Each structure stands twice: as structure tokens, then as C-alpha cells.
């Protein structure tokens, strides 16, 4: 059995989400809402970006 891989420290850099919602730091973003693509099926993932330009 291999040892567990440590999780990355996500507080080391800001992460951005391309949403029009008025979110505040520490607000929780979860999957399961209508996506912005295709037939607007519920999204299975939350996508984040390391740059503001990519998020917008």
C-alpha cells in the first residue's frame, strides 16, 4: 500500500472562479447547479483558475 499523497496547500495562492455572483472570500462554491455550457445540465465539477484573466 502506497502512502497517501499530501494535498496541495490551496491557501498559498488566490484561485478565481468566473461567476457573476457577488461572492465574498470564504463563500462556498459547489457543483450541482446548471452549467453555462451546452444544455445547461447540472455541473459535476467546479472549475477554478490561477489567473483572473482566465477566469473572466
N, C-alpha and C positions, 0 to 999 in steps of 0.2 A: 504494500500500500504506500503510495506516494504522500509526502507531507502536503498539507493544504497550501496553495499559493496565497500569499498575503494580498489583501485587497489594496488597490491604489489609494493614496490619500487624496480624496476629491476636494479637500479644503485648500490644497496647495495652489490652485488657480481658479479664477472665476469660470463658470460654464454658462452659456447662453442658450435660450430657447426662443425660437422665432414665433412668438404669440402676440396677439394684440391685447391680451388680457392685462389688466393692471395688477401685475404680481409684485409682491414685496419680497425682500430677502427672507428666506426660510419658508416661503409658501411651498406647499407640496404639489408637484405635478405628477399625475398618474395616468396610465394608459386606460383605454376603455371608452373614450369619447370619440365622436365622429372625426375621422381624419380629414385633412384638407385635399386629399387626392382621390381620384377615381370615383367610385360610387359612394364615397363617404361612409364606408363601413367602419365599425369601431376599431380604433388603432390598437395594435398589440404591443407597441413599443413607444417610448418617449425618446425623442432624438434631441441631443444637446450638441453644442458646438463650442470650440475653444476660442472662436473669434466672433465678435459682434457682426462683422461683415457677412460671415457665412450664415449666421442665424437670421439675418434680415433678408 
